[in-house]
Amino acid sequence: MKLFHFSIIKFTLCLILGILLAKLITISTSYSFILAVIFTAITVLLYFILKKKKRFIFIYGISTYITFLFFGLFLTNINEDVRDASHFSHAINETTTSKIITFRVRETLKPNAYSHRYYVNILNVNTKHVSGKALLNIKKDSIHSALPIDAIYTTNVNLTKVKAPLNPDQFSYKNYLDKQQVHYQLYADHTTIFNLPHTSTSLFGYAATFRNYINTQLTAYKYTKDQLSIINALILGQRQNITKAVYDNYTNAGAIHILAVSGLHVGIILLLLNLIFSPLERLKHGKTIKTIILLILLWTYALIAGGSASIIRATTMFSIVAIGINLKRPTNIYNTLAISVFVLLLIKPNFLFDVGFQLSYAAVIAIVSFQPILEQLWTPKYKLPKLLWQTLTVTIAAQFGIIPISLYYFHQFPSLFWLSNLIVIPFLSMILGLGLLVITLALLSVPKSFISDAFGIVIDWMNHFFGWISSQETFLILDIPFTVVQVVVSYVFIFTIYKLYHYKNYKWMRLTLVSIILIQLTYIHNYYQTEGNRFLVFHKNRSTIIGQKHDNRLTLYSDIKHAESNTIIRSYAVKNALNTTTSKPLNSVYKLKNNYVLVVDSLGVFDIKNKAIDYVLLTQSPKLNLERLIDSLHPKGIIADGNNYKSYINKWTTTCKKRKLPFYHTGKTGTFIIDY
């Protein structure tokens, strides 16, 4: 019996289960390590005991799977930075009067409307050496340039925890950052950070310097800002400078993957490099030499492109492919994928929760599984139709893998995705090749030429084409409710369809029908989940938004126009499959079955007769005597939304605390909700 008789796919699945288990239950790092060691010892012992007893081989298999499960649990725990004793969170929680924070800039992120953003490594808290990553927000100004990678700064601004969203079903930037091992952030400006000298430069620093040099050289070719931003995204993996309009066009056209250096780009680059270095195969040990060169160049490119999660996973996968192709080792694509997933999750278990990671592997698995089936439907005689047909089948096959995940995360479906990919993908290898050539010419200081101009024209054509696709709003389906249960059931259905095609028997026909019934049940369940009535006071700074949910209908009242289009409302409505009405002006009183909610606005009027008021909503910073209001109305609680001055909130908090009356400030407790 061979030790690795069991498939790497099964090992990978068990590792994934262990990572998921670590997120569901709380278990100490030491305890998870002990469990992993114990089951490793049991597995080794069972191997020697059962290697000649084939009847009991399944016991060894079960033990092996459990071992990998506990290794997934353990690896997830040790990768949680905050559990490390040297993490800066332990130092800033100590009771000291002031904190001097020293940090190194690690990565430049896409800026928002108000701030430039960076990931930074915290080096010191006062004089104590620490570790850990944080988010740095630097207020935008027109004078200072971006902070360079590897630069070291010191500041006395406070590190604060990243806050969870205050409204239900809103996108949680906190959860996203948690997966990146970022739990704290700094808010600063250029007057509150001070540059320190540094002597060491990391590989990422050298890569950033090289990217900056490339951009400096490209300025000689007079590219526009939009052209440069696409070149940086397409080839150098940097999407920070793409305008929102251009980014939205690519997203709505179903072509955003073109702007992310990922499997598609790395695969094309591998093919180009494989072709360029193919003459080396004539030498003795030429294939080995070529493979080593390919791996070095692939990983050098991954570093230059920023070393993001998408680049690392793509380079890992194609490194394994390169080894298999050039050393003539028989490889199964599913095993290759499983090995790359296994290696990546060993290094960083949180990759599993990266949306790009999920989409990338789902797309590749779907292409490998379904593209050959679709391609058999038609066999064109000529090369051009054959190329277009292959591109179309690859594009459609990928959708089998990515649609469920895309609907869950983004709640939209660009139905013209096939046209976007059909037109651009066949030429992407030429576009990338031309881009790499232009960058090479720029590095060699070759003057502006027909080649550089042609590349700029190609970029403009891509931008205009995807802009046109995006403008076909009829074909962009928005606000699609889709739950995690529906994702799972959808993949069950897709899997059974695949099996039914290959086996065409009663068993898989029955399972396919069962999966269809399960899909129907999820929709029925979602429908009944919308039943019931709810009153909501949402949190929004300098605005008031009230919602009344009656079964699957959400009626909005607000002091802003078109509140139904606000991101807060759209997120809540989509996640809960609700139909929203056009927002109406605020009422003074809301009746909730047996409860009444009084709204007191800037006028400060609360003279209500013949109604027992249960809750009072204070909005628009009313000038009133809260104690007199409480004595007059005897409410069960006071609510204050985000449309009030902070000084008023503090005063009302003190009053309610003194009167032992519940005070709900949406800026702290989040959306105020009454179910009735």
C-alpha positions in Angstrom: 0.0 0.0 0.0 1.4 3.4 -1.0 1.4 6.2 1.5 -0.1 8.7 -0.9 -2.6 6.3 -2.2 -5.3 8.9 -1.5 -6.0 11.7 -3.9 -4.6 15.1 -3.4 -8.1 16.3 -4.2 -9.4 14.6 -1.1 -6.6 16.0 1.0 -7.3 19.5 -0.3 -11.1 19.2 0.5 -10.3 18.1 4.1 -7.9 21.0 4.5 -10.6 23.4 3.3 -13.1 21.8 5.8 -10.6 22.4 8.5 -10.2 26.1 7.5 -14.0 26.5 7.5 -14.2 24.8 10.9 -11.7 27.2 12.3 -14.0 30.1 11.4 -17.1 28.5 12.9 -15.6 27.4 16.2 -13.2 29.0 18.6 -10.3 26.7 19.6 -6.9 27.7 20.9 -3.8 27.4 18.7 -2.1 25.0 21.1 -5.1 22.7 21.3 -5.5 22.6 17.5 -1.8 21.8 17.2 -2.1 19.0 19.7 -5.0 17.5 17.8 -3.1 17.7 14.5 -0.1 16.0 16.0 -2.1 13.3 17.7 -4.0 12.4 14.5 -0.7 12.5 12.5 0.8 9.9 15.0 -2.4 7.8 14.8 -2.3 7.9 11.0 1.4 6.8 10.8 0.7 4.1 13.4 -2.3 2.8 11.4 -0.2 2.7 8.2 2.2 0.3 9.7 -0.5 -1.8 11.4 -2.9 -1.9 8.4 -0.6 -1.9 5.4 -1.1 -5.6 4.8 -4.7 -5.7 5.9 -6.6 -4.3 2.9 -10.0 -5.0 4.5 -9.3 -2.2 7.0 -7.7 0.3 4.7 -10.7 2.6 5.0 -9.7 3.2 8.7 -6.4 4.5 7.6 -8.1 6.7 5.0 -10.5 8.2 7.6 -7.6 8.9 9.9 -5.7 10.6 7.1 -8.6 12.9 6.2 -9.2 13.9 9.9 -5.5 14.7 10.1 -5.7 17.1 7.2 -8.8 18.6 8.6 -7.1 19.4 11.9 -4.0 20.7 10.0 -6.4 23.1 8.3 -7.8 24.2 11.7 -4.3 24.6 13.1 -2.9 26.5 10.1 -5.8 28.9 10.2 -5.2 29.6 13.9 -1.5 30.3 13.5 -2.1 32.6 10.6 -4.3 34.8 12.7 -1.9 37.7 13.4 -3.8 39.0 16.4 -3.0 35.8 18.3 0.7 36.5 18.1 2.1 37.9 21.3 4.1 40.5 19.3 1.0 41.9 17.5 0.7 45.6 18.1 -2.9 45.3 19.4 -1.5 44.0 22.7 0.8 47.1 23.0 -1.9 49.7 22.2 -4.3 48.1 24.7 -1.8 48.7 27.5 -2.6 51.7 29.7 -0.1 54.4 28.7 -0.6 58.1 28.3 0.4 58.4 24.6 1.4 56.2 21.7 4.1 56.9 19.1 3.4 54.6 16.2 6.2 53.7 13.7 5.2 52.0 10.5 6.5 50.9 7.1 4.4 51.4 3.9 3.7 48.0 2.4 1.1 48.4 -0.4 -0.7 51.2 -2.1 -4.5 50.7 -2.4 -7.2 52.3 -4.5 -8.0 55.7 -3.0 -11.5 56.7 -2.0 -13.2 60.2 -2.4 -11.4 61.6 0.7 -8.2 59.6 1.3 -5.2 57.8 -0.1 -5.1 54.4 1.4 -2.2 52.0 2.2 -1.5 48.8 4.0 1.3 49.4 6.5 3.4 47.2 8.7 3.5 48.5 12.3 7.1 48.3 13.5 7.0 50.0 16.9 4.6 51.3 19.5 6.6 53.8 21.5 9.9 51.9 22.0 8.4 48.4 21.9 9.1 46.3 18.7 5.8 44.9 17.4 4.4 43.3 14.3 1.1 43.3 12.4 -0.6 45.1 9.5 -2.9 48.1 9.6 -4.8 50.3 7.1 -3.5 53.9 6.7 -5.9 56.6 5.5 -4.1 59.8 4.4 -6.3 62.8 3.7 -6.0 63.9 0.1 -4.4 67.2 -0.8 -3.0 68.7 -4.0 0.5 69.2 -2.8 2.0 65.9 -1.6 2.6 62.8 -3.7 1.8 59.2 -2.8 3.8 57.6 0.0 6.6 55.3 -1.5 6.6 51.6 -0.7 9.1 50.7 2.1 9.2 54.3 3.4 9.1 54.5 7.3 7.0 57.1 9.1 6.2 57.9 12.7 3.0 59.4 14.0 1.1 60.0 17.3 -2.4 59.5 15.8 -4.3 56.7 17.4 -4.8 53.2 16.0 -8.5 52.5 16.0 -10.4 49.3 15.4 -12.1 49.0 12.0 -15.8 49.3 12.6 -18.6 47.0 11.5 -21.3 48.5 9.3 -24.1 50.2 11.2 -26.9 49.1 8.8 -28.2 45.5 8.2 -26.9 43.6 5.1 -24.5 46.4 4.2 -21.2 45.5 2.7 -18.8 44.9 5.6 -15.4 46.4 4.9 -14.4 45.2 8.4 -15.0 41.5 7.4 -13.1 42.1 4.2 -10.1 43.6 6.1 -10.3 40.8 8.7 -9.6 38.3 5.9 -6.5 40.4 5.0 -5.3 40.3 8.7 -6.1 44.0 9.1 -8.1 44.9 12.2 -7.0 48.4 12.9 -6.6 51.7 11.0 -4.9 55.1 11.2 -6.5 58.4 10.1 -3.8 60.9 9.4 -2.6 63.7 7.0 0.8 64.8 5.8 1.2 67.1 8.7 0.8 64.3 11.3 3.2 61.8 9.8 7.0 62.2 9.9 9.4 60.4 7.5 12.3 58.5 9.1 15.5 57.3 7.3 15.6 53.7 6.3 18.4 51.6 4.9 16.7 48.4 3.9 14.5 47.8 0.8 12.3 44.8 0.4 11.5 43.0 -2.8 8.2 44.8 -2.9 10.0 48.1 -2.6 12.3 47.2 -5.5 9.3 46.1 -7.5 7.4 49.4 -6.8 10.5 51.4 -7.8 10.7 49.4 -11.1 7.0 50.1 -11.8 7.5 53.8 -11.1 10.5 53.8 -13.5 8.4 52.1 -16.2 5.7 54.7 -15.8 8.3 57.5 -16.0 9.6 56.0 -19.2 6.1 55.6 -20.6 5.5 59.4 -20.3 7.6 59.9 -23.4 4.8 58.2 -25.4 2.2 60.8 -24.4 -0.4 58.4 -23.2 -3.5 59.8 -21.6 -4.4 59.1 -17.9 -7.0 56.5 -18.9 -4.5 54.8 -21.2 -1.8 54.7 -18.6 -4.2 53.4 -15.9 -5.3 50.5 -18.2 -1.7 49.7 -19.1 -0.8 49.6 -15.4 -3.8 47.3 -14.7 -3.4 45.1 -17.7 0.3 44.4 -17.5 1.6 45.7 -14.1 -1.3 44.6 -11.9 -2.0 48.1 -10.5 -5.6 49.2 -10.7 -5.5 52.1 -8.2 -5.6 54.9 -10.8 -8.5 53.6 -12.9 -11.4 56.0 -12.8 -14.7 54.8 -11.4 -16.4 55.4 -14.8 -13.9 53.2 -16.7 -13.9 50.5 -13.9 -17.7 50.4 -13.9 -17.8 50.0 -17.7 -15.6 47.0 -17.5 -17.6 45.5 -14.6 -21.0 46.0 -16.3 -19.6 44.6 -19.5 -18.6 41.4 -17.7 -14.9 42.0 -18.5 -13.4 43.1 -15.2 -11.2 40.0 -15.2 -9.2 41.6 -18.1 -8.0 44.3 -15.7 -6.9 41.9 -13.0 -3.5 40.2 -13.6 -4.7 36.6 -13.0 -4.8 33.2 -14.5 -5.7 34.5 -18.0 -2.7 36.8 -18.1 -0.2 34.5 -16.5 -1.3 31.7 -18.8 -0.8 33.8 -21.9 2.6 35.0 -20.6 3.6 31.4 -19.9 2.7 30.4 -23.5 4.7 33.3 -24.9 7.8 32.5 -22.7 7.5 28.8 -23.5 7.6 29.7 -27.2 10.5 32.1 -26.8 12.7 29.7 -24.9 11.7 26.6 -26.8 15.2 26.5 -28.6 16.8 25.6 -25.3 15.2 22.1 -25.5 17.9 21.2 -28.1 20.5 21.4 -25.4 21.5 18.7 -22.9 19.2 19.1 -19.9 17.5 21.8 -22.0 14.0 21.1 -20.7 15.1 21.4 -17.1 17.0 24.6 -17.8 14.0 26.0 -19.7 11.6 25.1 -16.8 13.9 26.8 -14.3 14.1 30.0 -16.4 10.3 30.0 -16.9 9.7 29.7 -13.2 12.1 32.5 -12.4 10.5 34.8 -15.0 7.0 33.9 -13.9 7.7 34.7 -10.3 9.7 37.8 -11.2 6.7 39.0 -13.1 4.4 38.2 -10.2 6.6 40.3 -7.9 6.7 43.2 -10.4 2.9 43.1 -10.7 2.6 43.6 -7.0 2.3 40.1 -5.6 -1.5 40.4 -5.0 -3.6 37.3 -4.1 -4.8 36.8 -7.7 -1.2 37.0 -9.1 0.2 34.6 -6.5 -2.5 32.0 -7.0 -2.2 32.2 -10.8 1.6 32.0 -10.8 1.5 29.0 -8.4 -1.0 27.2 -10.6 0.9 27.8 -13.8 4.3 27.0 -12.2 2.9 23.5 -11.6 1.6 23.4 -15.2 5.0 24.6 -16.5 6.8 21.8 -14.5 4.3 19.2 -15.8 4.5 20.4 -19.5 8.3 20.8 -19.8 9.4 17.8 -17.8 6.8 15.6 -19.7 5.2 14.4 -16.5 1.7 13.1 -17.0 -0.6 15.5 -15.2 -4.3 15.6 -14.6 -5.7 19.1 -14.6 -7.9 18.5 -11.6 -4.9 17.3 -9.6 -2.9 20.3 -10.8 -5.6 22.6 -9.6 -5.9 20.7 -6.3 -2.1 20.9 -5.7 -2.1 24.7 -6.4 -5.0 25.2 -4.0 -3.4 23.0 -1.4 -0.1 24.9 -1.6 -1.7 28.3 -1.4 -3.9 27.4 1.5 -0.9 26.0 3.4 0.8 29.3 3.0 -2.3 31.5 3.6 -5.6 29.8 4.7 -7.5 33.1 4.3 -7.1 32.9 0.5 -10.1 30.6 0.7 -12.3 33.6 1.6 -10.9 35.8 -1.2 -13.7 36.4 -3.8 -11.1 36.4 -6.6 -9.7 33.1 -5.4 -13.2 31.5 -5.4 -14.1 33.0 -8.9 -10.7 32.0 -10.4 -10.8 28.3 -9.4 -14.5 28.0 -10.1 -14.0 29.4 -13.6 -11.1 27.1 -14.4 -12.8 24.0 -13.1 -15.9 24.9 -15.1 -13.9 25.5 -18.3 -12.1 22.2 -18.0 -15.3 20.4 -17.3 -17.8 22.0 -19.7 -15.8 23.5 -22.5 -15.1 20.1 -24.3 -18.9 19.3 -24.0 -19.9 22.6 -25.5 -17.2 22.5 -28.2 -18.6 19.2 -29.5 -22.0 20.9 -30.4 -20.5 22.4 -33.6 -17.3 21.8 -35.6 -16.6 24.7 -37.9 -14.6 24.0 -41.0 -12.6 27.2 -41.1 -10.0 28.7 -38.7 -11.7 32.0 -37.8 -15.1 30.5 -37.0 -13.3 27.8 -35.1 -11.4 30.3 -33.0 -14.5 32.3 -32.3 -16.5 29.2 -31.4 -13.7 28.0 -29.0 -13.7 31.4 -27.4 -17.4 31.5 -27.0 -17.5 27.9 -25.5 -14.7 28.8 -23.0 -16.7 32.0 -22.0 -20.0 30.2 -21.6 -18.3 27.2 -19.8 -16.7 29.7 -17.3 -20.2 31.0 -16.4 -21.2 27.6 -15.0 -18.6 28.1 -12.4 -18.8 31.8 -11.6 -22.5 32.7 -11.9 -23.5 31.4 -8.5 -20.6 33.2 -6.7 -21.1 36.4 -8.7 -24.8 36.5 -7.9 -24.1 36.0 -4.2 -21.4 38.7 -4.0 -22.4 41.3 -6.6 -26.2 40.6 -7.2 -25.9 41.4 -10.9 -25.6 39.6 -14.2 -24.1 41.2 -17.3 -25.9 39.3 -20.0 -23.6 40.6 -22.8 -20.6 39.0 -21.2 -20.3 36.6 -24.1 -20.0 39.5 -26.6 -17.4 41.3 -24.5 -15.2 38.2 -24.3 -15.9 37.0 -27.8 -14.5 40.2 -29.2 -11.6 40.8 -26.9 -10.3 37.5 -25.6 -9.1 36.1 -29.0 -6.9 39.2 -29.3 -5.8 39.4 -25.7 -2.6 37.5 -26.2 -1.6 39.9 -29.0 -2.6 42.9 -26.8 -0.5 41.6 -23.9 2.4 40.9 -26.2 2.2 44.3 -27.7 2.0 45.9 -24.2 5.1 44.0 -23.1 6.9 45.1 -26.3 6.0 48.7 -25.7 7.2 48.5 -22.1 10.5 47.0 -23.3 10.9 49.8 -25.8 10.2 52.4 -23.1 12.8 50.8 -20.8 15.3 51.0 -23.7 14.4 54.7 -24.2 13.2 54.1 -27.8 11.4 57.2 -29.0 7.7 57.4 -29.6 6.8 55.3 -32.7 4.0 53.6 -34.6 4.1 50.7 -32.2 3.5 52.8 -29.1 0.8 54.8 -30.8 -0.9 51.6 -32.0 -1.0 50.3 -28.4 -2.6 53.5 -27.2 -5.2 53.2 -30.0 -5.9 49.6 -28.9 -6.4 50.7 -25.3 -8.8 53.4 -26.4 -10.7 51.0 -28.6 -11.1 48.6 -25.6 -12.3 51.4 -23.3 -14.8 52.6 -25.9 -16.0 49.1 -26.7 -16.6 48.2 -23.1 -18.2 51.6 -22.5 -20.7 50.9 -25.3 -21.5 47.4 -23.9 -22.0 48.9 -20.4 -24.4 51.5 -21.8 -26.7 48.7 -23.0 -28.5 48.9 -19.6 -31.4 46.7 -20.8 -28.9 43.7 -20.8 -27.5 44.4 -17.3 -29.7 42.6 -14.7 -29.3 44.3 -11.3 -30.4 43.7 -7.7 -30.7 39.9 -7.9 -31.2 38.4 -4.4 -29.1 35.3 -3.9 -28.2 33.5 -0.7 -25.3 31.3 0.3 -27.7 28.3 0.4 -28.7 29.0 -3.2 -25.0 29.1 -4.1 -24.5 25.6 -2.7 -27.7 24.2 -4.2 -26.8 25.7 -7.6 -23.4 24.0 -7.6 -25.1 20.7 -6.7 -27.4 21.2 -9.7 -24.4 22.0 -12.0 -22.5 18.9 -10.7 -25.4 16.6 -11.3 -26.0 18.0 -14.8 -22.3 17.3 -15.6 -22.6 13.7 -14.2 -25.8 13.1 -16.0 -24.2 14.1 -19.4 -21.4 11.6 -18.9 -23.3 8.7 -17.4 -26.9 9.1 -18.7 -28.4 6.8 -16.1 -31.4 6.8 -13.8 -29.3 7.6 -10.7 -28.0 10.9 -12.0 -31.4 11.8 -13.6 -33.0 11.4 -10.2 -30.3 13.4 -8.4 -30.6 16.2 -11.0 -34.4 16.3 -10.4 -33.8 16.4 -6.6 -31.4 19.3 -7.1 -34.0 21.2 -9.1 -36.5 20.6 -6.3 -33.9 21.9 -3.8 -33.5 25.1 -5.8 -37.3 25.6 -5.9 -37.4 25.1 -2.1 -34.8 27.8 -1.5 -36.9 30.3 -3.4 -40.0 29.2 -1.5 -38.1 29.6 1.8 -36.9 33.0 0.8 -40.4 34.1 0.0 -41.7 33.1 3.4 -38.7 34.7 5.1 -40.0 38.1 3.8 -43.3 37.8 5.7 -43.7 40.1 8.7 -43.7 43.8 9.5 -40.7 45.8 10.6 -39.9 49.4 11.4 -36.4 50.6 10.8 -34.4 53.8 11.5 -31.3 53.5 9.3 -28.1 55.2 10.1 -26.9 57.8 7.6 -24.8 60.9 8.4 -26.6 64.2 7.9 -29.8 62.4 6.7 -32.8 60.7 8.0 -34.1 57.4 6.4 -37.0 55.5 7.9 -38.3 52.2 6.5 -41.5 50.3 7.1 -41.4 46.7 5.8 -44.8 45.0 5.1 -44.0 41.4 4.0 -42.0 41.9 0.8 -42.6 45.6 0.4 -40.4 48.3 1.9 -41.9 51.8 2.2 -39.3 54.6 2.7 -39.6 58.0 4.4 -36.7 60.4 4.1 -35.6 64.0 4.0 -33.5 63.2 0.9 -34.7 62.6 -2.6 -34.5 59.1 -4.1 -33.6 57.4 -0.9 -34.5 54.1 -2.6 -31.4 54.4 -4.7 -29.1 54.8 -1.7 -26.6 52.0 -1.3 -27.8 51.4 2.3 -31.4 50.8 1.1 -30.4 48.8 -2.0 -28.2 46.4 0.0 -31.0 45.8 2.5 -33.7 45.4 -0.1 -31.7 43.1 -2.4 -30.5 40.8 0.5 -34.0 40.5 1.8 -35.8 40.3 -1.7 -37.9 43.4 -1.0 -39.6 45.8 -3.4 -39.0 49.4 -2.5 -41.3 52.3 -3.1 -40.3 55.8 -4.1 -39.3 57.6 -0.8 -41.9 59.9 0.8 -41.5 62.9 3.1 -41.2 62.1 6.8 -44.3 61.6 8.9 -44.6 63.1 12.4 -46.0 59.9 13.9 -45.7 56.2 12.8 -48.2 53.6 14.0 -46.8 50.1 14.5 -49.7 47.9 15.5 -49.9 48.8 19.2 -46.9 51.1 19.3 -46.4 54.7 18.2 -43.2 56.4 17.2 -43.0 60.2 17.3 -40.5 62.0 15.1 -39.2 65.3 16.5 -37.3 67.3 13.9 -35.5 70.7 13.9 -38.7 72.4 14.9 -38.7 70.6 18.2 -42.5 70.1 18.4 -43.7 67.3 20.5 -47.2 68.4 21.5 -49.1 65.1 20.9 -52.6 64.5 22.2 -54.6 61.3 22.6 -51.7 59.1 21.7 -49.5 57.1 24.0 -46.0 57.5 22.5 -43.7 54.5 22.9 -40.6 55.8 21.2 -39.3 59.3 20.2 -37.0 59.7 17.2 -34.8 62.8 17.4 -33.5 64.1 14.1 -32.1 67.2 12.5 -30.7 68.4 15.9 -33.9 69.7 17.5 -33.5 72.4 20.2 -35.6 71.0 23.0 -35.6 70.2 26.7 -35.4 66.4 26.6 -36.3 66.1 30.3 -39.5 68.0 29.7 -40.3 65.8 26.7 -39.7 62.6 28.8 -41.9 64.0 31.6 -44.6 64.9 29.1 -44.7 61.7 26.9 -43.2 59.0 29.2 -41.7 57.1 26.2 -40.1 53.6 26.5 -37.0 54.8 24.7 -35.3 57.7 22.8 -33.8 57.2 19.4 -31.3 59.5 17.7 -30.2 59.0 14.1 -27.1 60.2 12.2 -28.7 63.5 11.4 -27.8 65.2 14.7 -24.9 67.2 16.1 -22.5 65.3 18.2 -22.8 67.7 21.1 -26.6 67.1 21.1 -26.0 63.4 21.1 -23.7 63.6 24.1 -26.2 65.8 26.0 -29.1 63.5 25.3 -27.0 60.4 26.3 -26.4 62.0 29.7 -30.0 62.9 30.2 -31.3 59.4 29.4 -28.6 57.8 31.6 -29.7 60.1 34.4 -33.4 59.2 33.8 -32.5 55.5 33.4 -34.2 55.5 30.0 -32.9 53.5 27.0 -31.1 55.7 24.5 -30.5 54.3 21.0 -28.0 56.2 18.9 -27.8 54.7 15.4 -24.2 55.9 15.2 -23.2 53.4 17.9 -25.9 50.7 18.1 -26.7 50.7 14.3 -30.1 50.6 12.7 -32.9 50.8 15.2 -35.4 48.0 14.5 -38.9 47.1 15.8 -40.6 43.9 14.6 -44.3 44.0 14.9 
